[in-house]
Amino acid sequence: MSDNTGLLPIKDRYDSFTRMIREWRHLKMLKRSGRGHDPSGVDGTVEGECTVLCPACPHPGKNLPAGWKDAPRQWLYGLFLAIDANFRLKRKAVSSDSVDPSLSCGWGYFVEDKAYKDFLHSGADSVQEKSTCSSHNAVNMADTKSNRGLATTGLGTVDCARHNMKLPNAVGDLQKGERYINMDYLFFSALLSYDIACQWHKKLWHRMSAFPISMHLSHAVKTISFFVPKFHLPAHIEQCQTSFSFNFKNGVGRTDGEAPERGWANINPVASSTKEMGPGARRDTLDDYFGDSNWKKVVGLGHAMLHKIKNAFPERENHREAFEDLDDGLRGEYGPTLKQWREQVEAWEYDPTQPNPFERKAEKLAREDEINLQTGTCLALHEDCTPSILISTGLELEEQQRRMKANRAGLGVHATDNQEGKMELYMPSLAALRVSESSVSGSVTAAPEAIKLWLPSQISRNAPCNSRLQAIEWKLRYAQGHDALRSLRSNLRAQTAILKYKDRNLCGQGANTRAWNTLKAVEARIEAAASTYEYAHKALVVLSPRVNQTGWHSSLRPLDRADVRSMTDLLWGETEGTRKLSWIWNMRGAAANEIDKDNASEGRWLFILWLPIQTHGQPDMRIEWCKARARAMRWAEEVELLKEEMRRILQFLEWDAQRWDERGLENMLEDAGEDEREGRMAYANRQASLRRMLAESFKTSWTDTLALVDTFDHNSLVAQQDMDMDT
């Protein structure tokens, strides 16, 4: 204590205080894990026992139903893991394990340090293969990352990918970047989603042979899939974006795999203090933070799961309806082809070695060219022209020659004619209307583009007009609307193709300027087609009651600016898993071979990277059909996964409560003092009661929403059965 004079020296208690905090944290961890109720005491603690487990993840013997191994929908009981590294959680080269050992010895989230370092030392001379994919350098820079003055360059972890919780014995220090040997050890210790999984999974089972037998995984009798998290996926090559995407694989719901990234945001603020600690103090401190984070997530599962299912349920219905609309709209044009697409995507889902329906054929050809060039089995005579591009260009030039001949033969001597006299022959009242119009506007001569043509749709219903002319205009406007949509879709495809070709192949100011000029021409045609459609739609709205036409609204809907977008464009706030196609692609007539015939000759070079123009649309439509199907399936899976996870949470909390009940009863039989027995039993009863209160709270908040989902699903099933009986 100080006497407020500063004359008496004050002993520095800071080191003692921090040591007390560390010991207090350690004792609380042991107490909360039930080690005080175990007859073997602290010495009987096994690795990973002092952690907070994720109640929503599958735990055999704890929260899985009887006979789950033989259940038909095995994907409901899959474990989702995510692995990642954080290079902010460094530690300076201060102190040592002998001076500052960890108190827990691998009892928490960190792996047991001695065995971990011994294994890393045994593989110190191994050379890591270089990445052939990702544009970020997590793999290629692993052996070159500077570690001057650092004992630890970062931290690697394995998390629960769907609920963002750290797993037991799934955290380890990194000594020199994100090396496979570190991440392999954590993976086999924790036993995925990984931001470089496309490279890491290669030779994983070969590398497993270097691990102790106790860490081997029987991968031959287990189904293990590798994914790249959704946010990281765009940084990878296109092959990885389809082969390792959560959006396209069965049984994953709406999992995004980014759980570790969210966890880093919570733990990064402690990096400034832990980097100055010794190795043991740092591990014990981070263990405490991870345990606190896991417990907070357990307590918040009630609200989190309710929010997820309230979002997933309407999205499931929206995307199911969107896919059904697209499927119905394409059935007329693609009847037999739709069956082939379905068979192809189902074959790929069952066996990923089958052709990937989410990839374009030309992309496969380009990849084959790349592989052949690397292996030396193919010789490219020009750096910008591989054999597949050469043949595609030849086919395109051949098509251009045929079209040029047809265009030259179709030109007439007089392309236009004055129609005013002919209009008045068929509509005698038109002359009076023109006189009335000119008297209102005065003698000002209208510009040619502003002259009113006085078509039947522009004449008031009260003015006389031949019904046959109205019917003829209706038919022509109906065809004009479909032609405008066809032109709109064709030019939107062209716009997408030009942008892709420009980004992949063009460099230099001249080439890019020409590409932008072509894009401007395409954009002008898009605007023209949209404007034409709007005029046609307005005329149809006016004429349809006069000629008694109905039912046309389903295929010719009002066109908003947001509807004028390509199949791959996203609206603000949309992602691959939530986006919906514009209605212009869903309607009947969105054929693969439709071409904007009026402007077909301009810019047709842009398709040379893929297929001839007649079949270019079909791969795009197939891919979008597959994606729409995948979105509908992922949202349906998400609802089922959430329902199963809610059930698992309640069962896990009850199992945990019963475990604390058993601990309390076991301590009544021990030869200990009365006060000690009562204290242990009271603590066990409190822990059991706490978990049952949590379960009851969760169940109460979920009841109404789950009942609504179950009722809707039951009614949908009954309706489907009735339809099947009718057919």
Solvent accessible surface area in square Angstrom, and as a share of the most:
residue,aa,sasa,rsa
1,M,223,1.00
2,S,67,0.43
3,D,71,0.37
4,N,145,0.74
5,T,82,0.48
6,G,68,0.65
7,L,147,0.73
8,L,109,0.54
9,P,130,0.82
10,I,118,0.60
11,K,142,0.60
12,D,111,0.58
13,R,151,0.55
14,Y,143,0.55
15,D,92,0.47
16,S,46,0.30
17,F,112,0.47
18,T,54,0.31
19,R,138,0.50
20,M,123,0.55
21,I,59,0.30
22,R,47,0.17
23,E,84,0.38
24,W,152,0.53
25,R,63,0.23
26,H,28,0.12
27,L,113,0.56
28,K,53,0.22
29,M,35,0.16
30,L,10,0.05
31,K,90,0.38
32,R,134,0.49
33,S,19,0.12
34,G,2,0.02
35,R,10,0.04
36,G,43,0.41
37,H,9,0.04
38,D,50,0.26
39,P,109,0.69
40,S,63,0.40
41,G,23,0.22
42,V,66,0.38
43,D,140,0.73
44,G,29,0.28
45,T,12,0.07
46,V,94,0.54
47,E,101,0.45
48,G,10,0.10
49,E,60,0.27
50,C,7,0.04
51,T,22,0.13
52,V,42,0.24
53,L,49,0.24
54,C,9,0.05
55,P,2,0.01
56,A,0,0.00
57,C,8,0.05
58,P,17,0.11
59,H,33,0.15
60,P,87,0.55
61,G,76,0.73
62,K,56,0.24
63,N,0,0.00
64,L,17,0.08
65,P,43,0.27
66,A,111,0.86
67,G,52,0.50
68,W,56,0.20
69,K,145,0.61
70,D,130,0.67
71,A,23,0.18
72,P,135,0.85
73,R,108,0.40
74,Q,79,0.35
75,W,75,0.26
76,L,11,0.06
77,Y,33,0.13
78,G,29,0.28
79,L,81,0.40
80,F,32,0.13
81,L,7,0.03
82,A,1,0.01
83,I,2,0.01
84,D,9,0.05
85,A,12,0.10
86,N,9,0.05
87,F,57,0.24
88,R,165,0.60
89,L,0,0.00
90,K,72,0.30
91,R,17,0.06
92,K,78,0.33
93,A,67,0.52
94,V,57,0.33
95,S,64,0.42
96,S,46,0.30
97,D,51,0.26
98,S,102,0.66
99,V,117,0.67
100,D,20,0.10
101,P,73,0.46
102,S,21,0.14
103,L,64,0.32
104,S,5,0.03
105,C,70,0.42
106,G,6,0.06
107,W,34,0.12
108,G,0,0.00
109,Y,4,0.02
110,F,7,0.03
111,V,8,0.05
112,E,46,0.20
113,D,21,0.11
114,K,141,0.60
115,A,50,0.39
116,Y,2,0.01
117,K,75,0.32
118,D,79,0.41
119,F,28,0.11
120,L,22,0.11
121,H,150,0.67
122,S,88,0.57
123,G,16,0.16
124,A,59,0.46
125,D,138,0.71
126,S,61,0.39
127,V,138,0.79
128,Q,17,0.08
129,E,64,0.29
130,K,116,0.49
131,S,18,0.11
132,T,104,0.61
133,C,16,0.10
134,S,10,0.07
135,S,87,0.56
136,H,60,0.27
137,N,81,0.41
138,A,25,0.20
139,V,5,0.03
140,N,49,0.25
141,M,90,0.40
142,A,0,0.00
143,D,52,0.27
144,T,88,0.51
145,K,70,0.30
146,S,85,0.55
147,N,61,0.32
148,R,223,0.82
149,G,53,0.51
150,L,43,0.21
151,A,39,0.30
152,T,4,0.03
153,T,2,0.01
154,G,0,0.00
155,L,0,0.00
156,G,0,0.00
157,T,0,0.00
158,V,0,0.00
159,D,0,0.00
160,C,1,0.00
161,A,5,0.04
162,R,27,0.10
163,H,17,0.08
164,N,24,0.12
165,M,2,0.01
166,K,17,0.07
167,L,22,0.11
168,P,39,0.24
169,N,17,0.09
170,A,0,0.00
171,V,0,0.00
172,G,0,0.00
173,D,10,0.05
174,L,0,0.00
175,Q,59,0.26
176,K,81,0.34
177,G,0,0.00
178,E,6,0.03
179,R,35,0.13
180,Y,6,0.02
181,I,25,0.13
182,N,2,0.01
183,M,0,0.00
184,D,1,0.01
185,Y,17,0.06
186,L,0,0.00
187,F,2,0.01
188,F,12,0.05
189,S,36,0.23
190,A,13,0.10
191,L,83,0.41
192,L,21,0.10
193,S,2,0.01
194,Y,0,0.00
195,D,12,0.06
196,I,0,0.00
197,A,0,0.00
198,C,2,0.01
199,Q,9,0.04
200,W,0,0.00
201,H,53,0.24
202,K,85,0.36
203,K,130,0.55
204,L,1,0.00
205,W,68,0.24
206,H,136,0.61
207,R,44,0.16
208,M,17,0.08
209,S,79,0.51
210,A,75,0.58
211,F,11,0.05
212,P,67,0.42
213,I,141,0.71
214,S,107,0.69
215,M,32,0.14
216,H,66,0.30
217,L,13,0.06
218,S,65,0.42
219,H,66,0.29
220,A,96,0.74
221,V,123,0.71
222,K,104,0.44
223,T,135,0.78
224,I,50,0.26
225,S,49,0.31
226,F,23,0.10
227,F,13,0.05
228,V,0,0.00
229,P,7,0.04
230,K,43,0.18
231,F,167,0.69
232,H,32,0.14
233,L,14,0.07
234,P,99,0.62
235,A,38,0.30
236,H,8,0.04
237,I,78,0.40
238,E,76,0.34
239,Q,71,0.32
240,C,7,0.04
241,Q,56,0.25
242,T,17,0.10
243,S,32,0.21
244,F,29,0.12
245,S,1,0.01
246,F,3,0.01
247,N,16,0.08
248,F,10,0.04
249,K,34,0.14
250,N,70,0.36
251,G,6,0.06
252,V,7,0.04
253,G,1,0.01
254,R,47,0.17
255,T,5,0.03
256,D,35,0.18
257,G,1,0.01
258,E,15,0.07
259,A,1,0.01
260,P,3,0.02
261,E,64,0.29
262,R,117,0.43
263,G,9,0.08
264,W,13,0.05
265,A,71,0.55
266,N,97,0.50
267,I,10,0.05
268,N,33,0.17
269,P,99,0.63
270,V,15,0.09
271,A,13,0.10
272,S,78,0.50
273,S,61,0.39
274,T,0,0.00
275,K,73,0.31
276,E,93,0.42
277,M,53,0.23
278,G,11,0.11
279,P,4,0.03
280,G,0,0.00
281,A,20,0.15
282,R,1,0.00
283,R,12,0.04
284,D,18,0.09
285,T,12,0.07
286,L,0,0.00
287,D,7,0.04
288,D,49,0.25
289,Y,83,0.32
290,F,5,0.02
291,G,15,0.14
292,D,67,0.35
293,S,31,0.20
294,N,1,0.01
295,W,79,0.28
296,K,129,0.55
297,K,46,0.19
298,V,3,0.02
299,V,68,0.39
300,G,32,0.30
301,L,8,0.04
302,G,5,0.05
303,H,142,0.64
304,A,38,0.29
305,M,1,0.00
306,L,28,0.14
307,H,119,0.53
308,K,68,0.29
309,I,0,0.00
310,K,113,0.48
311,N,74,0.38
312,A,1,0.01
313,F,28,0.12
314,P,63,0.40
315,E,36,0.16
316,R,24,0.09
317,E,21,0.09
318,N,63,0.32
319,H,3,0.01
320,R,94,0.34
321,E,86,0.38
322,A,25,0.20
323,F,27,0.11
324,E,75,0.34
325,D,72,0.37
326,L,1,0.01
327,D,11,0.06
328,D,65,0.34
329,G,6,0.05
330,L,0,0.00
331,R,113,0.41
332,G,57,0.55
333,E,89,0.40
334,Y,6,0.02
335,G,29,0.28
336,P,106,0.67
337,T,27,0.16
338,L,12,0.06
339,K,136,0.58
340,Q,113,0.50
341,W,12,0.04
342,R,90,0.33
343,E,93,0.42
344,Q,53,0.23
345,V,1,0.00
346,E,79,0.36
347,A,44,0.34
348,W,6,0.02
349,E,35,0.16
350,Y,198,0.75
351,D,45,0.23
352,P,84,0.53
353,T,120,0.70
354,Q,78,0.35
355,P,79,0.50
356,N,12,0.06
357,P,0,0.00
358,F,7,0.03
359,E,7,0.03
360,R,31,0.11
361,K,116,0.49
362,A,9,0.07
363,E,29,0.13
364,K,45,0.19
365,L,59,0.29
366,A,54,0.42
367,R,58,0.21
368,E,92,0.41
369,D,13,0.07
370,E,97,0.44
371,I,89,0.45
372,N,52,0.27
373,L,74,0.37
374,Q,134,0.60
375,T,90,0.52
376,G,62,0.59
377,T,107,0.62
378,C,33,0.20
379,L,145,0.72
380,A,30,0.24
381,L,164,0.82
382,H,106,0.48
383,E,157,0.71
384,D,105,0.54
385,C,42,0.25
386,T,26,0.15
387,P,54,0.34
388,S,21,0.13
389,I,36,0.18
390,L,105,0.52
391,I,110,0.56
392,S,16,0.10
393,T,39,0.22
394,G,38,0.36
395,L,79,0.39
396,E,3,0.01
397,L,96,0.48
398,E,84,0.38
399,E,11,0.05
400,Q,45,0.20
401,Q,112,0.50
402,R,121,0.44
403,R,59,0.21
404,M,116,0.52
405,K,151,0.64
406,A,65,0.50
407,N,74,0.38
408,R,183,0.67
409,A,89,0.69
410,G,65,0.63
411,L,145,0.72
412,G,63,0.60
413,V,139,0.80
414,H,161,0.72
415,A,103,0.80
416,T,121,0.70
417,D,97,0.50
418,N,113,0.58
419,Q,87,0.39
420,E,86,0.38
421,G,50,0.48
422,K,105,0.45
423,M,43,0.19
424,E,66,0.30
425,L,145,0.72
426,Y,147,0.56
427,M,8,0.04
428,P,110,0.69
429,S,30,0.20
430,L,0,0.00
431,A,43,0.34
432,A,69,0.53
433,L,43,0.21
434,R,53,0.19
435,V,102,0.59
436,S,61,0.39
437,E,78,0.35
438,S,58,0.37
439,S,85,0.55
440,V,128,0.74
441,S,65,0.42
442,G,41,0.40
443,S,115,0.74
444,V,122,0.70
445,T,127,0.74
446,A,54,0.42
447,A,45,0.35
448,P,115,0.72
449,E,154,0.69
450,A,70,0.54
451,I,85,0.43
452,K,90,0.38
453,L,108,0.54
454,W,23,0.08
455,L,50,0.25
456,P,8,0.05
457,S,16,0.10
458,Q,75,0.33
459,I,3,0.02
460,S,68,0.44
461,R,159,0.58
462,N,148,0.76
463,A,22,0.17
464,P,97,0.61
465,C,31,0.19
466,N,81,0.42
467,S,81,0.52
468,R,174,0.64
469,L,37,0.18
470,Q,20,0.09
471,A,34,0.26
472,I,69,0.35
473,E,14,0.06
474,W,22,0.08
475,K,134,0.57
476,L,116,0.58
477,R,33,0.12
478,Y,72,0.27
479,A,48,0.37
480,Q,64,0.29
481,G,1,0.01
482,H,35,0.15
483,D,78,0.41
484,A,6,0.04
485,L,0,0.00
486,R,78,0.29
487,S,19,0.13
488,L,0,0.00
489,R,3,0.01
490,S,17,0.11
491,N,3,0.02
492,L,4,0.02
493,R,15,0.05
494,A,10,0.08
495,Q,38,0.17
496,T,30,0.17
497,A,3,0.02
498,I,1,0.00
499,L,69,0.35
500,K,47,0.20
501,Y,31,0.12
502,K,29,0.12
503,D,110,0.57
504,R,99,0.36
505,N,61,0.31
506,L,45,0.22
507,C,112,0.67
508,G,48,0.46
509,Q,158,0.70
510,G,38,0.36
511,A,23,0.18
512,N,37,0.19
513,T,66,0.38
514,R,159,0.58
515,A,1,0.01
516,W,122,0.43
517,N,83,0.42
518,T,23,0.14
519,L,3,0.01
520,K,132,0.56
521,A,36,0.28
522,V,0,0.00
523,E,75,0.34
524,A,61,0.47
525,R,28,0.10
526,I,11,0.05
527,E,95,0.42
528,A,57,0.44
529,A,7,0.06
530,A,1,0.00
531,S,45,0.29
532,T,49,0.29
533,Y,1,0.01
534,E,58,0.26
535,Y,145,0.55
536,A,0,0.00
537,H,23,0.10
538,K,133,0.56
539,A,6,0.05
540,L,1,0.00
541,V,75,0.43
542,V,58,0.33
543,L,0,0.00
544,S,9,0.06
545,P,70,0.44
546,R,47,0.17
547,V,26,0.15
548,N,129,0.66
549,Q,67,0.30
550,T,123,0.72
551,G,61,0.59
552,W,8,0.03
553,H,101,0.45
554,S,80,0.52
555,S,22,0.14
556,L,1,0.00
557,R,87,0.32
558,P,90,0.56
559,L,19,0.09
560,D,88,0.46
561,R,130,0.47
562,A,53,0.41
563,D,22,0.11
564,V,29,0.17
565,R,26,0.09
566,S,8,0.05
567,M,10,0.05
568,T,55,0.32
569,D,64,0.33
570,L,88,0.44
571,L,68,0.34
572,W,257,0.90
573,G,70,0.68
574,E,39,0.18
575,T,69,0.40
576,E,42,0.19
577,G,5,0.04
578,T,35,0.20
579,R,3,0.01
580,K,71,0.30
581,L,19,0.10
582,S,4,0.02
583,W,24,0.08
584,I,0,0.00
585,W,1,0.00
586,N,17,0.09
587,M,9,0.04
588,R,136,0.50
589,G,19,0.18
590,A,0,0.00
591,A,15,0.12
592,A,14,0.11
593,N,95,0.49
594,E,15,0.07
595,I,24,0.12
596,D,12,0.06
597,K,154,0.65
598,D,134,0.69
599,N,45,0.23
600,A,8,0.07
601,S,70,0.45
602,E,92,0.41
603,G,14,0.14
604,R,10,0.04
605,W,84,0.29
606,L,2,0.01
607,F,13,0.05
608,I,26,0.13
609,L,26,0.13
610,W,9,0.03
611,L,38,0.19
612,P,38,0.24
613,I,17,0.08
614,Q,71,0.31
615,T,63,0.37
616,H,12,0.06
617,G,1,0.01
618,Q,66,0.29
619,P,15,0.09
620,D,14,0.08
621,M,0,0.00
622,R,31,0.11
623,I,5,0.03
624,E,3,0.01
625,W,0,0.00
626,C,0,0.00
627,K,33,0.14
628,A,8,0.06
629,R,18,0.07
630,A,2,0.02
631,R,10,0.04
632,A,13,0.10
633,M,53,0.24
634,R,4,0.01
635,W,10,0.03
636,A,39,0.30
637,E,16,0.07
638,E,12,0.05
639,V,0,0.00
640,E,37,0.17
641,L,1,0.01
642,L,0,0.00
643,K,50,0.21
644,E,18,0.08
645,E,2,0.01
646,M,3,0.01
647,R,81,0.30
648,R,5,0.02
649,I,0,0.00
650,L,44,0.22
651,Q,65,0.29
652,F,11,0.05
653,L,5,0.03
654,E,64,0.29
655,W,58,0.20
656,D,11,0.05
657,A,0,0.00
658,Q,87,0.39
659,R,87,0.32
660,W,2,0.01
661,D,43,0.22
662,E,98,0.44
663,R,32,0.12
664,G,2,0.02
665,L,106,0.53
666,E,90,0.40
667,N,0,0.00
668,M,100,0.45
669,L,159,0.79
670,E,48,0.22
671,D,154,0.80
672,A,26,0.20
673,G,45,0.43
674,E,98,0.44
675,D,121,0.62
676,E,80,0.36
677,R,62,0.23
678,E,101,0.45
679,G,44,0.42
680,R,59,0.22
681,M,59,0.26
682,A,61,0.47
683,Y,37,0.14
684,A,0,0.00
685,N,70,0.36
686,R,152,0.56
687,Q,14,0.06
688,A,2,0.02
689,S,51,0.33
690,L,57,0.28
691,R,24,0.09
692,R,90,0.33
693,M,125,0.56
694,L,23,0.11
695,A,16,0.13
696,E,107,0.48
697,S,64,0.41
698,F,9,0.04
699,K,114,0.48
700,T,92,0.54
701,S,52,0.33
702,W,1,0.00
703,T,72,0.42
704,D,115,0.60
705,T,19,0.11
706,L,42,0.21
707,A,53,0.41
708,L,107,0.53
709,V,0,0.00
710,D,71,0.37
711,T,75,0.44
712,F,75,0.31
713,D,38,0.20
714,H,111,0.50
715,N,85,0.44
716,S,52,0.34
717,L,101,0.50
718,V,62,0.35
719,A,52,0.40
720,Q,92,0.41
721,Q,91,0.40
722,D,72,0.37
723,M,116,0.52
724,D,83,0.43
725,M,161,0.72
726,D,125,0.65
727,T,147,0.86
